[in-house]
Amino acid sequence: MQAIMLQLTTSVLSKCQELARVGGRFSLDGCVVDAIATSWGRSRLGNVDGRCIVSFLLEQQPGGMMIKSRQLFVPSLQVQLGQRRASFSTSNVRIAVAKQPAQADLATDFVIPEGDGNVTQASQALAKFIRQCKRVSFITGAGMSTASGIPDYRSPTGAYSKGHKPITHNEFVDKESNRQRYWSRSLVGYKTFASKKPNIGHYALSNLERRGFVEGLITQNVDGLHSRAGSETVVELHGTGHIVRCLSCGTKRPRLEYETEMVEKNASWVGELNSMGFQAGDPSVRPDGDADVNSQLMYSLEVVPCAVCNGVMKPDVVFFGDGVAVESRTAAFGIVDSSNGLVIAGSSVQVYSAFSLILHAAKKHIPIAVVNIGETRVDNTGLESLRLHERCDMVLPQTAEILS
C-alpha cells in the first residue's frame, strides 16, 4: 500500500476522529458509502451497489492525517456525521475512488458485460506493456463508459440488440420530419445522458496522464467524461454531445441551453408527451443521448432554428455517413505518432475513423494492446501485441496502482 499525506484542518480531523469512533458515512466524489469503524482511525468502506470498492486506513499524523489506500482517483472527500459535514480537497492525491453504478442507474435491460475474470493478471500484463512502452496513447470507446451508466452499442444487451438505428447525417439534414424525430427523442434522453459521471476507469487514465504514462486520449465517445475526470489531452474524434452547432453559420451553443429553449417553446407538446408516460430522464437512454420514443406526437415538435441565421442546428457530433473533422483527425494521428504504444480500451474499433489509427500505428511498428470484452476488428489480424478480455473500469485502476 502507498501512503498519501492529506493536509487537514483541525476541525476536519476532529470530525474524522468522531466519525471513526461511532461509525458514519464517507462521500467519495458524490458517492455516499457506509464506513464501519473497527477502532479509532480505522474504517473499511462497505459495499457500494454490491461491490466492495476499496479499503483504506486513516492514521493520525502530526499536522494531518495519513490515508493508506489501494485505489485512488477522486478530487474530494466529504465526511458526514448526522447533519454535520466536513470536506477537503485531495487534489494532490494520486489515487481516488469512484462510484460503480447500480443496475437501477443503467439503461433499462442493459447489463454490463463481464470479462474473463482474470482482472489481476490482465492488469499486470497491461502495466508491463505500458512500462515497456514508457508512454502510450489510448483509443477509447463505449465500453469505457458503461460503468458510468451509459450503455454500449454492440454488447448482447446493448443498443443495437434492441433494434436501435442511429440517425445518419443525410437523414438529419434532408428532412424536417427526421429532425423532429431526433430532437423529440433527445428531449427525453439527453438529461439522463448528461447527468452521468466519470467512473473509476476514467479517473485511472487521468491519473496515468498526470504521471507521464499517457501521451493523450483519442475517444470515440461523445459523453465528455474523460475531460470531466481530469484528462487534459483529449481528442473527441466524433465530437461532443454537449454542444449544438448551426450547419449554416457555425454558431455553437450548449445543448442543454438549446433543449431548454425547445422545451419552453413546446410546453403543450411536452405536457402531452409526459401524459403518455415519457419524461426527461427516461432510463431508455442510448449511448448518444437518444431515447426510445415511439409516438406520432414527435412529428408535431417545433424545432428551434439558429438564433443567428435561422439555420439548422445539429449536435456537434459525427453522425453515421459524416466525416471526422480534419483538425480532430490530424490531432489524433499526432498523438499516435508521439507515443511508443497504443492501447484500445472499451472499443470494437469497427468504425474506420478509429481503425485507421490502428493501421497507422502498425505501419510505424508501434505495439498495440486491446482491452475489450467483445470481439474487435483487430482480433486475429496479428496487429495486437496484447489482448485482454476484461472490463476497463476494473483493469485500468489496478494497472494505475501497479504503475504507481
N, C-alpha and C positions, 0 to 999 in steps of 0.2 A: 504494500500500500504506500501511496505517496502522501506526504504531509503538506498541507497548504495553509499558510497563515492568513487569517482574516482579521483586519483591524476593526474591532467592535467597540462601540461606546459602552460606558459603564451601565447605562440603562438597558441597552440591548443584552449585554452579558448577564445582567441580573434576571432578565426575563427568560433567557435561555436556561439559567440555573433553575428558576422556578418551574419552568416547563419540564425540565428533566426530572425534577423531584416528583411531580404529580402526574405527569403524562399530559400531552396536549396535541397540538396539530402543527405540522410544518406545511408551508405553502411554497412549492418549488415552481417558479415560472407560471404561477397561476393555478397550479395543480395542487390542491389541498390533499394531504395524505396523513394517515394516522401515524403518530410516533408513540412507541411504547417504551417507557423508561424502565430500565433494568437496574440502574444505580445512578448516582449523580453523574451527569455528563455523558452517560451512555444512552443512546437512543437508536433503535433499529426501526427503519421505515417499514411499515407493513405493506400488505398487498394493495396495489392500485389496479382496479379492474381485473383482479385475478392473477396479477403477476407481480412478484417482488421486484421492485425496480433497483433498489440499492440499499446497502447498509453503510452507515458511517459512524464514526466515533468522535464525540465532542470532548475536548480536553481543555481545561482552563490553563492558560499560559499568561505570563506577565505581560500586561498591556493588550491582551487579546485572547482569542480562542483558536485552537488548532482543530481543523477538520481533517480527518483521515478518511479517504474515500476511494472506492474502486472505480467509480464513474463520475465524470464531471460534465459540464457544459451548460449551465443556466446563469442568466445575467443577474438574478437577485434571489434572495431568500427572505421569506416573511415568517416570523414566529407569531403564533396566535394562542392566547390563553384567555378563554372567555371572550369578553368584548375588547380586551387589550391586545394590541398588536405592536410589533416592532419589526422594522425592515432594515436591511443593509445590502449594499451592493457587493457582488462577487466578481467585479469586472476583471480583477487580476487573478481569478481562479481559473486554472486550465481545464477543469473538468466540471460538468454540471449534470443535472438530471432533468429529463423532460418527460412529459406525460405520455403514456401509452393509451390509445383511445379505447373506450368501452365499445362493445358491439353496438350499443344504442347510439353512439356518436357517428357510426358509419352509415353510408347509404343503405337503404332498405335491401335486405337479402345479400349484401356484399360481404364476403368473408375474405380476410387477408390470407393469401396462400401461405402455407408453411413450407419450409425448406427441408433439407435432408436431416436436420437435427444435429449437425456437426459444427455448431457455431464456433466453439473454441478453436478447433482445428482450422476452420476456414479463416478465422480472424488471424491466427498465427501465420497462415500462408499469405494472406493479403499484406500483413505487416512486413513480412520478409520481402515480398515483391516491392513494396514501397520503399523499404530501406535500401534495397539493392539499386533501385532506380534513382533514389535520392529526392527527386522532385517529379511529381506526376500531375497529369491533368485528368479531370473526370468528365464523363458524359453521363448525365442522369436522365431518368425517365419517370413514368407514372409510378413505378414500384418504389420510388423514393418517398412518395407522399401518401402511400396507402395507410401508413401508421399514423398519419395526421387526420385520418377520416375521409380522405378523398379516394374514391375507387379508381381502379385502373381500367384499361380497355380490354386487354386480351386474356386475363386470367379466367378460370372456369366460371366465376360469378361476376366478372367484370361487365362493363357497359355493353360490349359487343354481344355478350351472351344473352342479353335481354332485347336484342334487335336494334340497339341504338345505332343510328347512322348520322355521323356529324355532317352538318351542312357544308357544302363546298363553296368556294369563293364565287364561282359563277352563279350558283343558285342564289346566294345572298345579294349579289349585285343586280341580277337580271329582273327580279320581280319584287314588287312591294309586298305581295302576299307572303313571300318567303321571309322577308324581313319582319313582318308582323308575327309570323310563326316563331321566328328565332327570338325576338325580344319578349314575347309573351312568356315563353318558356324560361328565358333568362330572368325575368322579374320574379319567378318562383324560385329558381335555383341559385341565383348568384349570391344572395346574402349568406346562405349556408356555405357556399364555396369560399367567400371572402372571410368568413369567421374562423376558418381553420388555422391552426398554429403549427409552427415547425415541430417536428418530432426529434428524438434524440439522434437520429441519423443525420439530420440537417446540422445540428449543433456539433456533431463529431467532425463533419467536413469543415465547418467554420474553425473549429479548434485546430485541425491539421493545417489549415491555410495559415493561421496566425503563427504556427510553429515552423513554417517554411517547407512543409512536405508537399503542399498543393500549389501548383502554378496558377490554376484557375479552374472554374467550373463552366461547363457548357451544358445547359439544361434544355430539354425539350418541353418541360413543364411550363405552364403559364400562370402558376399559382403564386409566384414571388416568394416562396418560403425560404429559399436559400439566402436571399438578401435579408429577410426578417430574422434569420438565425445568426446573422453577422458576417456571412461570407462577403468579401469585397470585390473580388474579380469574378464576375458572373456574366456570362453571355446568355441571354434568353433567346435561343435560336428561333423559337416560334413565337416570340413576342410576349406580351403580358396581358393577362385577362382583366387587369385592374384599370386599364386606360381605354378610352374610345377615341377614334380618330376620324376626321372628315375625309372621305375619299376624294373630294374635290380640292379643298384648300389646305388640307393637312392639319387643321386645328385639332388640338388634343384637349381632353378634359377627363377628370376622374370618372370612372364608370359608375361608382356609387352615386355621385352627384348627378350624372346624366339619368340614371334609372330613377332616382328620387323625383326628378322633374317629370319623367314619364308617368310615374305613379300619380303625381299631383294632377297631371293633365288628363288622366284616365281614371278618376276617382270612382265613377259609377261602374266602369269596367272591372276595376279591382274588387269592388263590392260584390259584383255578380260572380267573379271567379272564386272569391272566398266562400260564397254561399254554396258553391259546387264542391267544396272540400279542398281547394287548392289554396295554399298560403305561402308567403315568402318564408323561406327556411324549410321548405319541404325536404324530407330526407332522401328523395329520389334523385338527388343531385348527381350530375355526371362529372367526369374529370375536367371538362372545360367550363363548368358553371351552368351548363344546360340542365333542364329537368324535364320529366315526362309529364306533359300537359296535353292530354288527348281531348280537345274540346274545340268545337267550331267557334267558340267565343274568341279564340285567339285572333281570328281574322278580322275582328272589329277593333283591334287595338290601334290607337293613333300613335304612330311612330314619330318621335321628336326629331326634326331635322337639325342641321348645323346652325348654331346661333349666328354665325358669321356670314355664311354664303348660302344657307338653305340646302346644303348638300346632304348626302347620305352619310350617316355616322355608323361606324363599324368598330367592333372590338379590335384593339391593336394587336391582333394575333394572326398567325399564318393559318388560314383555313386550308383544307384539302384543295389542291389544284392551284394554290397561290404559291409564290416563290419567296424564299427566305431573303430578307433584306441584305443587300450587298455588304453593308457595314458589319452586320452580325456574322455573316459567313466569313468575312475577312478576319474579324476578331477571333472567331472560333479556330480557324486554321492557325492563327498566330499563337494561340495558347498551346495547341498541339505541338507546333514547331519548337516552342520554348521549353518543352518538358522532355523528360527522359523515359517516361512511361505513360500509358493511358489506361484508365480504369473505367469500364462501363458499369454503372450502378443502377439497377432497377429499370432496365430498358431491354426490349427485344430488338432494338435498333432496326426495325422493319422499314422505317421511313428513310429514304435515301439521303436526306439532308444530314442525318446523323451517321449513317453507314459510310458515306463518302469520307468522313473524318477518320474512320477506322481504316479504310483503304489507304488513305494518305499516310497515316501513321505506319502502316505495314510497309509501304514503299520506302519509308525512311528508316526501317528496321527498328522502330520504337516498340518495345514489348507491350503487350495488351493483356489486361486481366478483365474478366467478366464476372460480376456478382448479380445474378438474376435467377429467380426460381424457375420461370418458364423457359421455353425454347427461345433462342435468339437467332438472328440472321448470321451471327458469327460462328455458331456451332458447326462443327465438322468441316470447317474451311481450312483449318490449320493456321489461322491467323492469331489465335489466342495462345498466350503462354500459360495462363491460369484460368480455370473455370470453376466457379463456386456457385452452388445451388442453395443459397440462403437469403434470408431477409436482410435488407440494407440496415434497418433500424436495430438489428441485433449484431451484425458483423462490424459495422463501422465504429460504433462506440468501443467495442473491445479492441479493435485494431488501433484506435487512437490511444487507448490505455497502454497497449503493448509498446507503442512507439514513444510513450511519454518517459 
